[in-house]
């Protein structure tokens, strides 16, 4: 009964080492392969492949260069399955982590989990984070990093760059500020060489590699929206730097800013119709750089962009106190060899003093809100300012930087004034949006002297101006009434992400629209144009005409409508 047969099934020696669950709760088993005497490598087999066997299993083995002898497949399957069953009984599965940042009251930075009691635990990384980890490990010397950062940025006139550095420190605090995904920073300049990109990358250097040729910081020119959302999720609570937004369309910028603030990647549907969310949620500060104002790009395609602009702190970078080029080149060349060394010190302090930090964060936010008159609609600005200030306060306490906090507060005050001015210049109020909409749709109006048909004693309406292109509505000159087709209004607003209801309510209060609820009308009535019954918004051209003197945009609309009429 104790007789065993030796059955050779592979020329390769493999044996099980451990098993673990990844960030998506899928199970994997780690095996070791003896390649030659004294040389071993580890590889993973998925439980699904081991469970189903056959082609799936041998495909994964083949990818590792492991071949099975003729007739040995059943024995290989049995060998792997039995070892996996025994290993699961004898060992606890090793959990893997797929994103950086907070896990309850613990924080993962690189592959070290920081605990509230001060202990540190080396953990296993999975998914995309396993690949990105090479750029998140500490490199260089902390004392040299502090010396170089101080030379680079600790002087008057560099407050804009100090804010970016503070936001990078403070990104890990955004989770505690009730702003979901977090605020965005747009640092732009109309020319190159102003230091915005370097400052953003050096700020990320607190936690990881600031170099351009990595996957932990991205250039929009070389990354899709999906890749950006994936990086938001993998970085979790660490700051994310997206360089070179120059040339990006306003609609794409709008999507990224808005989706970032929500803290979750866009949901997609699978072939079976089930909802699929790819990636991890996040709560951090996104730092964008470029040669254009992102607010300007958004409002160019979306006249009413208050929602996006309210989620973004934007400022122009003008470096009037830059270092001489030779000195700056040498400094940043040396600084590029020291990264990821300040983050562990900062994270450890925050994790072990979390209650104190959260209390300081909230008190600072309340103080800044009161000082600058920030309200609920400014919560994203408020969270950025407070996180940056507290980040610098803690970093200063730990001896990591020595920036002047009062100067930072003064810079925020002046920056807020500039931002309010900029928003007033680029944002278009809803009455102006309505005027723009009518101007856009006016070429498609059928303009007649009377309505015609039964209501006009059976008379045929005289067409003062035929429509150009698709029908969009009707204008009747004898009583200054107009009908704008509801689908065309909704289509125009959807393209520009304007709320139809809000816009129509404003127009109704001004008397330009008779009712916010569209009515059933026949735009082609009394004419030879065949247009069936359709819901339309009824406008009062007379009131629009009387208001035109006080509204240049409206005067243009009225002029466009009347062009070509007798």
DAKA-V37347 format. One line per field, one symbol per residue. psi: psi as a letter, one per 40 degrees, with the letter a starting at -180 (. if undefined). A space follows every 10 residues. Layout:
# DAKA-V37347
psi: ???
This chain:
# DAKA-V37347
psi: efhihhhhei ehhiiidiii haeefiiihh ihhhdihehi iiiihidddd ddaadddddd dddeehihih eedddddddd ddddddddde ihihhiheii ahgbeihhhb fhhhideeii hhihiiaddd deddeeiiha hddddddddd ddegiieedd ddddddddde deeddeeffb diiihhhiie iieeeddddd ddddeddahe idfieeiihd deiidddddd ddddeceiih hhigeheiid dddddddddd ddeiihiiii deeihhhhai iigahhhiia eihddddded egdgfdddde ehhiihhhge fiiidddddd dddddeehie dddddddddd defddddddd dddddddddd defhadefdd dddddddddd dddddddeed ifihdddddd dddddddddd ddddddihid dddddddddd eddeihhidi diadeffeih ihhdhiihai heaihhddef iihhhddddd dddddefhhd ddddddddde edhdiehiih igdeheiehh hihihihhig ddddddedde gddddddddd dehei.
